[in-house]
């Protein structure tokens, strides 16, 4: 503004006297006479005398405008700065409320978007950390349980063989105890195989991609196999589901989980009783008539190597990994499930929510 004032005053000072021709007409009685009156010095003096006032007014107006302009600029910047400090401490629901179409408004909007992405990333990292921690704890618990589970039969087998070598008491009869040792080694082999398969489970789940397929075909194939086993055990196998049951899951992992559930149902169903597989809405239900598992055992039934009835031997009760594998697969696939007892008819019910 001061520059404009100086420029305007200078232009007037230089050109105003030139634009005036300097002539004045004076009329007297005898006639018209043209008289030349010099005005350059007068105009120049007027401009010079008014210049301090113009400058003063310009300075005052500039200061007033600068005050309001700086206030209008610094207020949103200060708000953005305070908001950024709160965002740096990761406060929730912090938003920059600057609403304008200029660069400051665009900066405010960019900060809000960046902060929302930051919070989402942090939340995702926390969830991933919790998931990894849970997986690590499960691995440690599984290895601890596996080592404990293998220790007992290995110790028994070693003691039996040692007594046979030293020909202690009844163990002199090799023909009787060698088949028992072979049976014990076969059980150990099966258990080790199950442990190795379970240890590879997480990698198998991650490697297989989800895809949309007709689960009715998968159900028909699996249930057809276990229907033959149930028939050999004098059990009734009933099936009921729609022709087109579409799901989006990894097919192999889903089949493995369902196969373990069906195997469990066939293994513990009383001869002459029924196994029923049916679909209700988006729930896949497997029911088998048997002696219900007590509530105190149901709380731990999905733990590795856990057997609800310790009176059972390993041949009847399995290795205790079946339901652990089922739970691991369904949790990895984000499929909710439940396992509960039935009163009428008496038995157990496994529900998978697809």
VENWOJO-V711925 format. One record per residue. N is the residue number from 1. RES is the residue in three letters. SS is DSSP state (@ for helix, = for strand, . for the rest). PHI is phi in whole degrees, 0 to 359 (* if undefined). Layout:
N;RES;SS;PHI / N;RES;SS;PHI
//
This chain:
1;UNK;.;* / 2;UNK;@;297 / 3;UNK;@;296 / 4;UNK;@;295 / 5;UNK;@;298 / 6;UNK;@;298 / 7;UNK;@;295 / 8;UNK;@;295 / 9;UNK;@;297 / 10;UNK;@;296 / 11;UNK;@;297 / 12;UNK;@;296 / 13;UNK;@;298 / 14;UNK;@;276 / 15;UNK;@;256 / 16;UNK;@;300 / 17;UNK;@;296 / 18;UNK;@;288 / 19;UNK;@;295 / 20;UNK;.;274 / 21;UNK;.;285 / 22;UNK;.;77 / 23;UNK;=;251 / 24;UNK;=;226 / 25;UNK;=;267 / 26;UNK;=;238 / 27;UNK;=;257 / 28;UNK;.;240 / 29;UNK;.;289 / 30;UNK;.;284 / 31;UNK;.;164 / 32;UNK;=;262 / 33;UNK;=;234 / 34;UNK;=;269 / 35;UNK;=;241 / 36;UNK;=;267 / 37;UNK;.;243 / 38;UNK;.;290 / 39;UNK;.;237 / 40;UNK;@;301 / 41;UNK;@;293 / 42;UNK;@;292 / 43;UNK;@;296 / 44;UNK;@;298 / 45;UNK;@;295 / 46;UNK;@;298 / 47;UNK;@;294 / 48;UNK;@;294 / 49;UNK;@;290 / 50;UNK;@;277 / 51;UNK;@;298 / 52;UNK;@;299 / 53;UNK;@;294 / 54;UNK;@;298 / 55;UNK;@;295 / 56;UNK;@;299 / 57;UNK;@;299 / 58;UNK;@;297 / 59;UNK;@;296 / 60;UNK;@;298 / 61;UNK;@;297 / 62;UNK;@;297 / 63;UNK;@;296 / 64;UNK;@;297 / 65;UNK;@;296 / 66;UNK;@;297 / 67;UNK;@;299 / 68;UNK;@;292 / 69;UNK;@;293 / 70;UNK;@;295 / 71;UNK;@;294 / 72;UNK;@;295 / 73;UNK;@;277 / 74;UNK;@;286 / 75;UNK;@;299 / 76;UNK;@;294 / 77;UNK;@;294 / 78;UNK;@;297 / 79;UNK;@;297 / 80;UNK;@;296 / 81;UNK;@;297 / 82;UNK;@;296 / 83;UNK;@;296 / 84;UNK;@;295 / 85;UNK;@;296 / 86;UNK;@;293 / 87;UNK;@;294 / 88;UNK;@;296 / 89;UNK;.;271 / 90;UNK;.;61 / 91;UNK;.;288 / 92;UNK;.;279 / 93;UNK;.;59 / 94;UNK;.;267 / 95;UNK;.;222 / 96;UNK;.;277 / 97;UNK;.;263 / 98;UNK;.;284 / 99;UNK;.;243 / 100;UNK;.;204 / 101;UNK;.;261 / 102;UNK;.;270 / 103;UNK;@;296 / 104;UNK;@;294 / 105;UNK;@;298 / 106;UNK;@;295 / 107;UNK;@;296 / 108;UNK;@;299 / 109;UNK;@;295 / 110;UNK;@;294 / 111;UNK;@;296 / 112;UNK;@;298 / 113;UNK;@;296 / 114;UNK;@;297 / 115;UNK;@;291 / 116;UNK;@;297 / 117;UNK;@;295 / 118;UNK;@;297 / 119;UNK;@;297 / 120;UNK;@;296 / 121;UNK;@;295 / 122;UNK;@;298 / 123;UNK;@;296 / 124;UNK;@;296 / 125;UNK;@;294 / 126;UNK;@;297 / 127;UNK;@;297 / 128;UNK;@;293 / 129;UNK;@;297 / 130;UNK;@;297 / 131;UNK;@;295 / 132;UNK;@;295 / 133;UNK;@;298 / 134;UNK;@;295 / 135;UNK;@;297 / 136;UNK;@;296 / 137;UNK;@;297 / 138;UNK;@;297 / 139;UNK;@;295 / 140;UNK;@;297 / 141;UNK;@;297 / 142;UNK;@;294 / 143;UNK;@;296 / 144;UNK;@;296 / 145;UNK;@;294 / 146;UNK;@;294 / 147;UNK;@;297 / 148;UNK;@;292 / 149;UNK;@;292 / 150;UNK;@;281 / 151;UNK;@;296 / 152;UNK;@;296 / 153;UNK;@;293 / 154;UNK;@;294 / 155;UNK;@;297 / 156;UNK;@;296 / 157;UNK;@;295 / 158;UNK;@;297 / 159;UNK;@;295 / 160;UNK;@;297 / 161;UNK;@;293 / 162;UNK;@;297 / 163;UNK;@;293 / 164;UNK;@;292 / 165;UNK;@;297 / 166;UNK;@;274 / 167;UNK;.;54 / 168;UNK;.;272 / 169;UNK;@;51 / 170;UNK;@;291 / 171;UNK;@;285 / 172;UNK;@;294 / 173;UNK;.;279 / 174;UNK;@;296 / 175;UNK;@;298 / 176;UNK;@;275 / 177;UNK;@;265 / 178;UNK;@;296 / 179;UNK;@;299 / 180;UNK;@;294 / 181;UNK;@;295 / 182;UNK;@;296 / 183;UNK;@;298 / 184;UNK;@;294 / 185;UNK;@;293 / 186;UNK;@;296 / 187;UNK;@;296 / 188;UNK;@;296 / 189;UNK;@;298 / 190;UNK;@;297 / 191;UNK;@;294 / 192;UNK;@;297 / 193;UNK;@;299 / 194;UNK;@;295 / 195;UNK;@;294 / 196;UNK;@;295 / 197;UNK;@;297 / 198;UNK;@;292 / 199;UNK;@;294 / 200;UNK;.;270 / 201;UNK;@;298 / 202;UNK;@;297 / 203;UNK;@;293 / 204;UNK;@;294 / 205;UNK;@;295 / 206;UNK;@;290 / 207;UNK;@;282 / 208;UNK;.;269 / 209;UNK;.;274 / 210;UNK;.;287 / 211;UNK;=;210 / 212;UNK;=;276 / 213;UNK;=;210 / 214;UNK;=;272 / 215;UNK;@;292 / 216;UNK;@;297 / 217;UNK;@;294 / 218;UNK;@;298 / 219;UNK;@;297 / 220;UNK;@;297 / 221;UNK;@;294 / 222;UNK;@;293 / 223;UNK;@;294 / 224;UNK;@;298 / 225;UNK;@;292 / 226;UNK;@;284 / 227;UNK;@;293 / 228;UNK;@;293 / 229;UNK;@;295 / 230;UNK;@;297 / 231;UNK;@;296 / 232;UNK;@;294 / 233;UNK;.;271 / 234;UNK;.;60 / 235;UNK;.;246 / 236;UNK;=;263 / 237;UNK;=;247 / 238;UNK;=;246 / 239;UNK;=;223 / 240;UNK;=;199 / 241;UNK;.;203 / 242;UNK;.;291 / 243;UNK;.;290 / 244;UNK;.;233 / 245;UNK;.;248 / 246;UNK;=;272 / 247;UNK;=;225 / 248;UNK;=;239 / 249;UNK;=;212 / 250;UNK;.;292 / 251;UNK;@;301 / 252;UNK;@;293 / 253;UNK;@;292 / 254;UNK;@;297 / 255;UNK;@;296 / 256;UNK;@;295 / 257;UNK;@;297 / 258;UNK;@;294 / 259;UNK;@;297 / 260;UNK;@;295 / 261;UNK;@;294 / 262;UNK;@;294 / 263;UNK;@;298 / 264;UNK;@;297 / 265;UNK;@;296 / 266;UNK;@;293 / 267;UNK;@;293 / 268;UNK;@;249 / 269;UNK;.;278 / 270;UNK;.;292 / 271;UNK;.;305 / 272;UNK;.;90 / 273;UNK;.;263 / 274;UNK;=;246 / 275;UNK;=;240 / 276;UNK;=;236 / 277;UNK;=;240 / 278;UNK;=;209 / 279;UNK;=;243 / 280;UNK;=;231 / 281;UNK;.;67 / 282;UNK;.;252 / 283;UNK;=;247 / 284;UNK;=;261 / 285;UNK;=;240 / 286;UNK;=;238 / 287;UNK;=;242 / 288;UNK;=;220 / 289;UNK;=;277 / 290;UNK;.;198 / 291;UNK;.;285 / 292;UNK;.;300 / 293;UNK;.;281 / 294;UNK;.;301 / 295;UNK;@;301 / 296;UNK;@;294 / 297;UNK;@;276 / 298;UNK;@;298 / 299;UNK;.;295 / 300;UNK;.;242 / 301;UNK;.;295 / 302;UNK;.;266 / 303;UNK;.;283 / 304;UNK;.;293 / 305;UNK;.;67 / 306;UNK;.;275 / 307;UNK;.;239 / 308;UNK;.;294 / 309;UNK;.;236 / 310;UNK;.;284 / 311;UNK;.;285 / 312;UNK;.;286 / 313;UNK;.;273 / 314;UNK;@;291 / 315;UNK;@;292 / 316;UNK;@;278 / 317;UNK;@;267 / 318;UNK;.;73 / 319;UNK;.;264 / 320;UNK;.;78 / 321;UNK;.;254 / 322;UNK;@;302 / 323;UNK;@;288 / 324;UNK;@;297 / 325;UNK;@;295 / 326;UNK;@;301 / 327;UNK;@;297 / 328;UNK;@;296 / 329;UNK;@;292 / 330;UNK;@;295 / 331;UNK;@;293 / 332;UNK;@;293 / 333;UNK;.;272 / 334;UNK;.;60 / 335;UNK;.;258 / 336;UNK;.;287 / 337;UNK;=;209 / 338;UNK;=;208 / 339;UNK;=;224 / 340;UNK;=;217 / 341;UNK;=;272 / 342;UNK;=;246 / 343;UNK;.;262 / 344;UNK;.;223 / 345;UNK;.;287 / 346;UNK;.;289 / 347;UNK;=;168 / 348;UNK;=;234 / 349;UNK;=;228 / 350;UNK;=;249 / 351;UNK;=;240 / 352;UNK;=;246 / 353;UNK;=;266 / 354;UNK;.;279
//
